[in-house]
Amino acid sequence: MSKIRTGRQIFYNIFSYFYDFFIKIHSGHHRDETRTFLVDSARIDNTTQIRVLDICCGTGSVILSFTTKYVDALAIGYDFSVGMLHKAKEKDAANKIILVNGDAACLSFVDDCFDIVCCSHALYELKGQVRTDALLEMKRVVKPEGQVLIMEHEVPRNSIVKTMFYIRMLMMGPTDSHEFLKQGLSPFKKIFTDVSLSHTPSGKSKLIICRKKI
Ligand SMILES: C[S@@+](CC[C@H](N)C(=O)[O-])C[C@H]1O[C@@H](n2cnc3c(N)ncnc32)[C@H](O)[C@@H]1O
């Protein structure tokens, strides 16, 4: 693993101590809206024993929401920060989720095995080739009829939140983030057969829904 990747892991390990507090301040009551919207957007025909993978799961809020709706789900949270995974474990008193430590660019799962693969508010923090590799890996591990759900913030209107958004985007690198924002859905369309876009009711977050087979 490169030094840069290790530096980022250290950053997220430290961030894990106040991540949930930060999200509370940053998103307020909208944080529940985004999770509910993401989980409700999942189209699952067979609702028993579904398999859900949350890439870059952080402190586990999204994957835990899936287990509330789909009680029999095999729910896996995946993140390269041990600190974030510890926080997720603390929140999972009922032992509903499995937590795996690893890099989004190299998933330790076989092909075509998940009904839903999601990635919430994290793709914009993956840099260049890591982001492309992560999308390719999501496509590889989702079932042919499954969905990849990617949630991201829209550019905020409030100037303080907007500054925080651009600081976050800079984690990709200034050129990369600017390019990626400009490209809209095209990076996803290059990888998936079917790509659609929807927005949370408040318009603060967007959901990119990708399928590898129509
Ligand atoms: C902004 S947080 C999002 C957490 C969570 N998905 C949420 O919605 O609250 C970004 C997460 O991505 C993880 N992450 C960043 N780069 C990663 C990589 N290359 N592989 C795996 N996880 C990564 C970080 O450790 C962090 O937990």
The ligand as an SDF file (V2000), in Angstrom:
LIG
                    3D

 27 29  0  0  0  0  0  0  0  0999 V2000
  -17.0660   10.7630    4.0480 C   0  0  0  0  0  0  0  0  0  0  0  0
  -16.8530    9.1510    4.6990 S   0  0  0  0  0  0  0  0  0  0  0  0
  -18.4060    8.4160    4.2470 C   0  0  0  0  0  0  0  0  0  0  0  0
  -18.8410    7.3740    5.2390 C   0  0  0  0  0  0  0  0  0  0  0  0
  -20.2250    6.7650    5.0350 C   0  0  0  0  0  0  0  0  0  0  0  0
  -20.3640    6.1200    3.7550 N   0  0  0  0  0  0  0  0  0  0  0  0
  -21.3300    7.7540    5.2440 C   0  0  0  0  0  0  0  0  0  0  0  0
  -22.1470    7.9790    4.3330 O   0  0  0  0  0  0  0  0  0  0  0  0
  -21.4270    8.2980    6.3570 O   0  0  0  0  0  0  0  0  0  0  0  0
  -15.7200    8.4230    3.5570 C   0  0  0  0  0  0  0  0  0  0  0  0
  -15.2930    7.0110    3.9630 C   0  0  0  0  0  0  0  0  0  0  0  0
  -14.5720    6.4370    2.8740 O   0  0  0  0  0  0  0  0  0  0  0  0
  -13.5030    5.6480    3.4080 C   0  0  0  0  0  0  0  0  0  0  0  0
  -12.5040    5.5050    2.3490 N   0  0  0  0  0  0  0  0  0  0  0  0
  -11.8330    6.5000    1.7150 C   0  0  0  0  0  0  0  0  0  0  0  0
  -11.0100    5.9950    0.7750 N   0  0  0  0  0  0  0  0  0  0  0  0
  -11.1770    4.6360    0.8170 C   0  0  0  0  0  0  0  0  0  0  0  0
  -10.6090    3.5510    0.0820 C   0  0  0  0  0  0  0  0  0  0  0  0
   -9.7080    3.7750   -0.8890 N   0  0  0  0  0  0  0  0  0  0  0  0
  -11.0240    2.3020    0.3670 N   0  0  0  0  0  0  0  0  0  0  0  0
  -11.9300    2.0660    1.3550 C   0  0  0  0  0  0  0  0  0  0  0  0
  -12.4890    3.0520    2.1000 N   0  0  0  0  0  0  0  0  0  0  0  0
  -12.1240    4.3190    1.8210 C   0  0  0  0  0  0  0  0  0  0  0  0
  -13.0450    6.4390    4.6180 C   0  0  0  0  0  0  0  0  0  0  0  0
  -12.3240    5.6580    5.5270 O   0  0  0  0  0  0  0  0  0  0  0  0
  -14.3710    6.9530    5.1720 C   0  0  0  0  0  0  0  0  0  0  0  0
  -14.9030    6.0590    6.1210 O   0  0  0  0  0  0  0  0  0  0  0  0
  1  2  1  0
  2  3  1  0
  2 10  1  0
  3  4  1  0
  4  5  1  0
  5  6  1  0
  5  7  1  0
  7  8  2  0
  7  9  1  0
 10 11  1  0
 11 12  1  0
 11 26  1  0
 12 13  1  0
 13 14  1  0
 13 24  1  0
 14 15  1  0
 14 23  1  0
 15 16  2  0
 16 17  1  0
 17 18  1  0
 17 23  2  0
 18 19  1  0
 18 20  2  0
 20 21  1  0
 21 22  2  0
 22 23  1  0
 24 25  1  0
 24 26  1  0
 26 27  1  0
M  CHG  2   2   1   9  -1
M  END
$$$$
